[in-house]
Amino acid sequence: MNDKKDGQGNYLPDSERLTRVGSFIRQTSLDELPQLINVLKGDMAMIGPRPLLPQYLPLYSESQKRRHNIRPGITGWAQVNGRNAISWTMKFELDIWYIDNVSFATDCKVMFLTLKKVIKKEGINQADQATVEAFTGNN
């Protein structure tokens, strides 16, 4: 993405800032490769709830805060079950399901389904969005 801003200094919508190269990198999930360094350092796992923006922390419900009980991952149950094409509510529900059902078998399934999603380029964007809408809290 580029850093174009409007007259008030606010970033333009993602759809207006996403470049062709950026779009290709997102579609092929190449933007995830640098996170492998975080896995090697031990800050992240291969599989777990995706890390979200720090400004979302005060917006979480008590149940949603549970996603921080395990290390964040590059891919996770929410990613293989809709990625950015599902609602925030569903993402959190899937993250909590994963936390309650962590196992080697589940992790193997997530890895297989992740490869499938990347190859098919599914769920990269939310409907009518260049990326995904911001989380604004619970209704």
MDAnalysis code that builds the backbone (N, CA, C; Angstrom):
import MDAnalysis as mda
import numpy as np

u = mda.Universe.empty(417, n_residues=139, atom_resindex=np.repeat(np.arange(139), 3), trajectory=True)
u.add_TopologyAttr("name", ["N", "CA", "C"] * 139)
u.add_TopologyAttr("resid", np.arange(1, 140))
u.add_TopologyAttr("resname", ["MET", "ASN", "ASP", "LYS", "LYS", "ASP", "GLY", "GLN", "GLY", "ASN", "TYR", "LEU", "PRO", "ASP", "SER", "GLU", "ARG", "LEU", "THR", "ARG", "VAL", "GLY", "SER", "PHE", "ILE", "ARG", "GLN", "THR", "SER", "LEU", "ASP", "GLU", "LEU", "PRO", "GLN", "LEU", "ILE", "ASN", "VAL", "LEU", "LYS", "GLY", "ASP", "MET", "ALA", "MET", "ILE", "GLY", "PRO", "ARG", "PRO", "LEU", "LEU", "PRO", "GLN", "TYR", "LEU", "PRO", "LEU", "TYR", "SER", "GLU", "SER", "GLN", "LYS", "ARG", "ARG", "HIS", "ASN", "ILE", "ARG", "PRO", "GLY", "ILE", "THR", "GLY", "TRP", "ALA", "GLN", "VAL", "ASN", "GLY", "ARG", "ASN", "ALA", "ILE", "SER", "TRP", "THR", "MET", "LYS", "PHE", "GLU", "LEU", "ASP", "ILE", "TRP", "TYR", "ILE", "ASP", "ASN", "VAL", "SER", "PHE", "ALA", "THR", "ASP", "CYS", "LYS", "VAL", "MET", "PHE", "LEU", "THR", "LEU", "LYS", "LYS", "VAL", "ILE", "LYS", "LYS", "GLU", "GLY", "ILE", "ASN", "GLN", "ALA", "ASP", "GLN", "ALA", "THR", "VAL", "GLU", "ALA", "PHE", "THR", "GLY", "ASN", "ASN"])
u.atoms.positions = np.array([
    [0.840, -1.172, 0.000],
    [0.000, 0.000, 0.000],
    [0.881, 1.229, 0.000],
    [0.329, 2.275, -0.568],
    [1.044, 3.538, -0.485],
    [0.512, 4.308, 0.722],
    [1.051, 5.492, 0.966],
    [0.646, 6.262, 2.148],
    [-0.115, 7.534, 1.785],
    [-0.914, 7.483, 0.731],
    [-1.670, 8.656, 0.304],
    [-2.715, 9.042, 1.343],
    [-2.835, 10.379, 1.537],
    [-3.762, 10.897, 2.542],
    [-4.695, 11.937, 1.911],
    [-5.801, 12.185, 2.597],
    [-6.740, 13.203, 2.138],
    [-6.282, 14.579, 2.625],
    [-7.083, 15.606, 2.384],
    [-6.740, 16.970, 2.761],
    [-6.563, 17.182, 4.253],
    [-7.215, 16.351, 5.076],
    [-7.094, 16.467, 6.533],
    [-5.956, 15.619, 7.100],
    [-5.205, 14.953, 6.247],
    [-4.088, 14.135, 6.711],
    [-4.466, 12.719, 7.090],
    [-5.704, 12.302, 6.794],
    [-6.144, 10.932, 7.078],
    [-5.819, 10.039, 5.890],
    [-5.439, 8.801, 6.194],
    [-5.168, 7.862, 5.102],
    [-6.414, 7.659, 4.256],
    [-6.203, 7.544, 2.950],
    [-7.307, 7.212, 2.047],
    [-7.739, 5.775, 2.321],
    [-8.932, 5.375, 1.873],
    [-9.366, 3.983, 2.070],
    [-8.370, 3.003, 1.436],
    [-8.315, 1.797, 2.000],
    [-7.396, 0.770, 1.494],
    [-7.548, 0.566, -0.009],
    [-8.781, 0.621, -0.498],
    [-9.024, 0.386, -1.924],
    [-8.314, 1.402, -2.799],
    [-8.071, 2.593, -2.270],
    [-7.385, 3.634, -3.036],
    [-5.881, 3.634, -2.811],
    [-5.419, 2.890, -1.820],
    [-3.988, 2.851, -1.512],
    [-3.316, 1.547, -1.922],
    [-4.092, 0.513, -2.192],
    [-3.536, -0.795, -2.551],
    [-3.007, -0.761, -3.977],
    [-1.725, -1.036, -4.140],
    [-1.089, -1.022, -5.460],
    [-1.227, -2.391, -6.131],
    [-0.876, -2.474, -7.392],
    [-0.915, -3.766, -8.094],
    [0.034, -4.762, -7.449],
    [1.236, -4.291, -7.144],
    [2.222, -5.167, -6.506],
    [1.691, -5.615, -5.142],
    [1.134, -4.694, -4.375],
    [0.572, -5.020, -3.074],
    [-0.558, -6.027, -3.184],
    [-1.390, -5.863, -4.190],
    [-2.492, -6.792, -4.413],
    [-1.965, -8.193, -4.714],
    [-0.942, -8.284, -5.554],
    [-0.332, -9.577, -5.883],
    [0.265, -10.221, -4.634],
    [0.970, -9.432, -3.841],
    [1.600, -9.953, -2.628],
    [0.548, -10.481, -1.662],
    [-0.575, -9.767, -1.528],
    [-1.656, -10.226, -0.648],
    [-2.309, -11.491, -1.193],
    [-2.568, -11.531, -2.501],
    [-3.239, -12.685, -3.091],
    [-2.405, -13.958, -2.967],
    [-1.105, -13.820, -3.014],
    [-0.223, -14.984, -2.921],
    [0.258, -15.236, -1.495],
    [-0.173, -14.398, -0.555],
    [0.191, -14.481, 0.869],
    [1.690, -14.333, 1.112],
    [2.397, -13.731, 0.182],
    [3.825, -13.494, 0.372],
    [4.077, -12.499, 1.507],
    [3.071, -11.699, 1.841],
    [3.216, -10.728, 2.930],
    [3.344, -11.410, 4.293],
    [3.071, -12.684, 4.359],
    [3.171, -13.431, 5.616],
    [4.581, -13.959, 5.874],
    [5.410, -14.036, 4.860],
    [6.743, -14.633, 5.010],
    [7.607, -13.960, 6.077],
    [7.634, -12.627, 6.188],
    [8.460, -12.022, 7.245],
    [8.071, -12.460, 8.657],
    [6.845, -12.912, 8.838],
    [6.420, -13.349, 10.174],
    [7.114, -14.636, 10.606],
    [7.710, -15.339, 9.654],
    [8.467, -16.545, 10.018],
    [9.605, -16.205, 10.980],
    [10.137, -14.994, 10.877],
    [11.179, -14.547, 11.814],
    [10.611, -14.530, 13.231],
    [9.367, -14.052, 13.371],
    [8.727, -14.018, 14.688],
    [8.489, -15.430, 15.229],
    [8.228, -16.375, 14.338],
    [8.059, -17.774, 14.769],
    [9.403, -18.312, 15.259],
    [10.467, -18.048, 14.509],
    [11.794, -18.521, 14.909],
    [12.234, -17.903, 16.237],
    [11.853, -16.647, 16.487],
    [12.190, -15.972, 17.750],
    [11.339, -16.474, 18.907],
    [10.226, -17.137, 18.596],
    [9.334, -17.629, 19.642],
    [8.230, -16.658, 20.014],
    [8.133, -15.542, 19.307],
    [7.083, -14.557, 19.585],
    [5.735, -14.978, 19.011],
    [5.770, -15.814, 17.988],
    [4.557, -16.293, 17.335],
    [4.668, -17.794, 17.139],
    [3.515, -18.416, 16.895],
    [3.461, -19.823, 16.516],
    [3.071, -19.886, 15.036],
    [3.234, -21.020, 14.435],
    [2.753, -21.182, 13.065],
    [1.228, -21.105, 13.054],
    [0.598, -21.699, 14.089],
    [-0.856, -21.776, 14.143],
    [-1.345, -21.191, 15.464],
    [-2.334, -20.323, 15.353],
    [-2.935, -19.691, 16.519],
    [-3.776, -18.518, 16.046],
    [-4.445, -17.839, 16.952],
    [-5.224, -16.676, 16.535],
    [-4.317, -15.611, 15.914],
    [-4.745, -15.039, 14.814],
    [-3.948, -13.994, 14.157],
    [-3.824, -12.780, 15.061],
    [-2.640, -12.182, 15.146],
    [-2.515, -10.971, 15.950],
    [-3.329, -9.845, 15.310],
    [-3.958, -9.058, 16.156],
    [-4.762, -7.937, 15.676],
    [-4.121, -6.627, 16.124],
    [-4.643, -5.543, 15.636],
    [-4.091, -4.232, 15.966],
    [-4.244, -3.927, 17.452],
    [-3.224, -3.319, 18.069],
    [-3.294, -3.003, 19.500],
    [-4.479, -2.109, 19.876],
    [-4.923, -1.253, 18.968],
    [-6.042, -0.366, 19.297],
    [-7.359, -1.126, 19.471],
    [-7.401, -2.414, 19.086],
    [-8.607, -3.212, 19.269],
    [-8.735, -3.754, 20.703],
    [-7.637, -3.799, 21.457],
    [-7.637, -4.412, 22.788],
    [-8.766, -3.927, 23.702],
    [-9.019, -2.618, 23.830],
    [-10.100, -2.201, 24.731],
    [-11.503, -2.531, 24.207],
    [-11.600, -2.978, 22.967],
    [-12.898, -3.273, 22.360],
    [-13.341, -4.719, 22.570],
    [-12.446, -5.571, 23.052],
    [-12.752, -6.985, 23.212],
    [-13.721, -7.235, 24.359],
    [-14.593, -8.231, 24.175],
    [-15.402, -8.744, 25.282],
    [-14.494, -9.655, 26.109],
    [-14.977, -10.082, 27.276],
    [-14.182, -10.992, 28.116],
    [-13.864, -12.285, 27.366],
    [-14.815, -12.805, 26.638],
    [-14.590, -14.033, 25.874],
    [-13.539, -13.810, 24.781],
    [-13.620, -12.687, 24.098],
    [-12.679, -12.401, 23.015],
    [-11.254, -12.216, 23.527],
    [-11.107, -11.763, 24.751],
    [-9.776, -11.588, 25.337],
    [-9.048, -12.920, 25.496],
    [-9.791, -14.009, 25.517],
    [-9.180, -15.338, 25.667],
    [-8.234, -15.663, 24.519],
    [-8.391, -14.986, 23.402],
    [-7.521, -15.260, 22.256],
    [-6.056, -14.984, 22.588],
    [-5.812, -14.256, 23.670],
    [-4.441, -13.946, 24.083],
    [-3.884, -14.965, 25.074],
    [-4.630, -16.028, 25.332],
    [-4.157, -17.080, 26.239],
    [-3.118, -17.977, 25.588],
    [-3.000, -17.897, 24.270],
    [-1.968, -18.667, 23.563],
    [-1.241, -17.721, 22.611],
    [-0.090, -18.171, 22.126],
    [0.678, -17.327, 21.200],
    [-0.097, -17.104, 19.911],
    [0.020, -15.908, 19.338],
    [-0.618, -15.664, 18.039],
    [0.077, -16.488, 16.964],
    [-0.636, -16.715, 15.866],
    [-0.081, -17.522, 14.790],
    [-0.151, -16.845, 13.436],
    [0.619, -17.382, 12.518],
    [0.595, -16.897, 11.136],
    [-0.718, -17.302, 10.482],
    [-1.173, -18.492, 10.796],
    [-2.460, -18.965, 10.296],
    [-3.240, -19.544, 11.467],
    [-4.525, -19.707, 11.271],
    [-5.338, -20.223, 12.360],
    [-6.673, -20.751, 11.875],
    [-7.472, -21.203, 12.826],
    [-8.774, -21.791, 12.516],
    [-9.683, -20.775, 11.820],
    [-9.646, -19.523, 12.239],
    [-10.478, -18.491, 11.597],
    [-10.020, -18.245, 10.159],
    [-8.728, -18.340, 9.904],
    [-8.224, -18.092, 8.552],
    [-8.650, -19.193, 7.580],
    [-8.660, -20.426, 8.044],
    [-9.032, -21.517, 7.137],
    [-10.548, -21.685, 7.029],
    [-11.276, -20.948, 7.854],
    [-12.735, -21.007, 7.807],
    [-13.346, -19.685, 7.367],
    [-12.632, -18.962, 6.516],
    [-13.203, -17.749, 5.956],
    [-12.231, -16.601, 5.788],
    [-11.143, -16.628, 6.530],
    [-10.128, -15.592, 6.418],
    [-10.750, -14.217, 6.613],
    [-10.590, -13.305, 5.688],
    [-11.152, -11.959, 5.813],
    [-12.581, -11.858, 5.294],
    [-13.111, -12.922, 4.752],
    [-14.458, -12.879, 4.177],
    [-15.552, -13.117, 5.228],
    [-15.166, -13.352, 6.483],
    [-16.155, -13.593, 7.532],
    [-16.218, -12.396, 8.478],
    [-17.256, -12.346, 9.275],
    [-17.455, -11.233, 10.204],
    [-16.451, -11.311, 11.361],
    [-16.283, -10.170, 12.026],
    [-15.426, -10.144, 13.208],
    [-15.961, -11.086, 14.280],
    [-17.274, -11.115, 14.455],
    [-17.875, -11.994, 15.454],
    [-17.491, -13.443, 15.176],
    [-17.601, -13.856, 13.925],
    [-17.257, -15.231, 13.554],
    [-15.760, -15.492, 13.754],
    [-14.907, -14.533, 13.412],
    [-13.465, -14.713, 13.629],
    [-13.165, -14.993, 15.093],
    [-13.759, -14.187, 15.968],
    [-13.515, -14.383, 17.394],
    [-14.056, -15.726, 17.865],
    [-15.223, -16.115, 17.396],
    [-15.790, -17.415, 17.780],
    [-14.882, -18.557, 17.333],
    [-14.351, -18.454, 16.128],
    [-13.459, -19.492, 15.617],
    [-12.134, -19.516, 16.379],
    [-11.624, -18.342, 16.737],
    [-10.390, -18.287, 17.534],
    [-10.591, -18.967, 18.886],
    [-11.713, -18.681, 19.538],
    [-11.994, -19.280, 20.841],
    [-12.193, -20.788, 20.699],
    [-12.850, -21.220, 19.625],
    [-13.005, -22.664, 19.383],
    [-11.637, -23.323, 19.291],
    [-10.717, -22.686, 18.554],
    [-9.380, -23.255, 18.401],
    [-8.692, -23.375, 19.767],
    [-8.766, -22.326, 20.566],
    [-8.131, -22.333, 21.886],
    [-8.669, -23.484, 22.732],
    [-9.956, -23.738, 22.628],
    [-10.578, -24.823, 23.401],
    [-10.305, -26.203, 22.820],
    [-9.789, -26.269, 21.595],
    [-9.604, -27.560, 20.915],
    [-8.205, -27.738, 20.332],
    [-7.218, -27.097, 20.932],
    [-5.842, -27.217, 20.434],
    [-5.400, -28.674, 20.488],
    [-4.880, -29.139, 19.361],
    [-4.317, -30.494, 19.312],
    [-3.412, -30.589, 18.089],
    [-2.581, -31.599, 18.072],
    [-1.713, -31.830, 16.915],
    [-2.555, -32.093, 15.663],
    [-3.627, -32.856, 15.824],
    [-4.491, -33.175, 14.680],
    [-5.151, -31.907, 14.121],
    [-5.614, -31.041, 15.009],
    [-6.221, -29.785, 14.553],
    [-5.182, -28.935, 13.833],
    [-3.976, -28.866, 14.383],
    [-2.920, -28.085, 13.747],
    [-2.568, -28.634, 12.364],
    [-2.537, -29.948, 12.228],
    [-2.275, -30.550, 10.910],
    [-3.375, -30.169, 9.924],
    [-4.601, -30.210, 10.383],
    [-5.734, -29.839, 9.528],
    [-5.640, -28.377, 9.117],
    [-5.277, -27.501, 10.060],
    [-5.133, -26.070, 9.748],
    [-4.044, -25.863, 8.702],
    [-2.915, -26.547, 8.844],
    [-1.824, -26.390, 7.867],
    [-2.268, -26.831, 6.475],
    [-2.941, -27.970, 6.389],
    [-3.434, -28.463, 5.098],
    [-4.427, -27.472, 4.490],
    [-5.385, -27.024, 5.290],
    [-6.403, -26.100, 4.780],
    [-5.818, -24.732, 4.424],
    [-4.761, -24.324, 5.141],
    [-4.085, -23.065, 4.813],
    [-3.480, -23.139, 3.419],
    [-2.792, -24.228, 3.134],
    [-2.196, -24.398, 1.792],
    [-3.289, -24.348, 0.723],
    [-4.397, -25.002, 1.003],
    [-5.524, -25.013, 0.065],
    [-6.063, -23.591, -0.162],
    [-6.230, -22.817, 0.913],
    [-6.740, -21.443, 0.807],
    [-5.783, -20.555, 0.014],
    [-4.492, -20.718, 0.273],
    [-3.500, -19.895, -0.423],
    [-3.493, -20.224, -1.914],
    [-3.548, -21.495, -2.242],
    [-3.544, -21.899, -3.656],
    [-4.794, -21.399, -4.362],
    [-5.948, -21.525, -3.704],
    [-7.213, -21.080, -4.311],
    [-7.443, -19.577, -4.199],
    [-6.613, -18.895, -3.373],
    [-6.732, -17.445, -3.156],
    [-8.120, -17.075, -2.636],
    [-8.600, -17.842, -1.660],
    [-9.933, -17.627, -1.098],
    [-9.893, -16.743, 0.141],
    [-10.918, -15.909, 0.297],
    [-11.125, -15.139, 1.517],
    [-10.126, -14.046, 1.782],
    [-9.411, -13.605, 0.757],
    [-8.369, -12.600, 0.948],
    [-8.962, -11.277, 1.418],
    [-10.074, -10.900, 0.831],
    [-10.704, -9.625, 1.156],
    [-12.117, -9.841, 1.669],
    [-12.593, -8.866, 2.399],
    [-13.979, -8.868, 2.813],
    [-14.806, -8.363, 1.635],
    [-16.052, -8.799, 1.516],
    [-16.917, -8.359, 0.419],
    [-16.975, -6.842, 0.374],
    [-16.833, -6.281, -0.794],
    [-16.885, -4.835, -1.026],
    [-15.779, -4.064, -0.309],
    [-14.669, -4.728, 0.008],
    [-13.535, -4.084, 0.675],
    [-12.256, -4.480, -0.046],
    [-11.264, -3.586, -0.026],
    [-9.961, -3.929, -0.593],
    [-9.202, -4.864, 0.346],
    [-9.467, -4.737, 1.633],
    [-8.833, -5.618, 2.616],
    [-9.928, -6.104, 3.568],
    [-10.010, -5.521, 4.747],
    [-11.030, -5.884, 5.731],
    [-11.399, -4.632, 6.524],
    [-12.668, -4.524, 6.899],
    [-13.078, -3.347, 7.676],
    [-12.485, -3.415, 9.080],
    [-12.331, -2.266, 9.684],
    [-11.774, -2.183, 11.034],
    [-12.735, -2.766, 12.059],
    [-12.190, -3.351, 13.113],
    [-13.014, -3.853, 14.214],
    [-13.427, -2.657, 15.059],
    [-14.735, -2.513, 15.294],
    [-15.244, -1.363, 16.053],
    [-15.872, -1.791, 17.360],
    [-15.692, -3.016, 17.755],
    [-16.241, -3.507, 19.014],
    [-17.471, -4.354, 18.782],
    [-18.068, -4.729, 19.852],
    [-19.227, -5.611, 19.817],
    [-20.519, -4.801, 19.840],
    [-21.530, -5.330, 19.160],
    [-22.803, -4.622, 19.122],
    [-23.547, -4.771, 20.430],
])
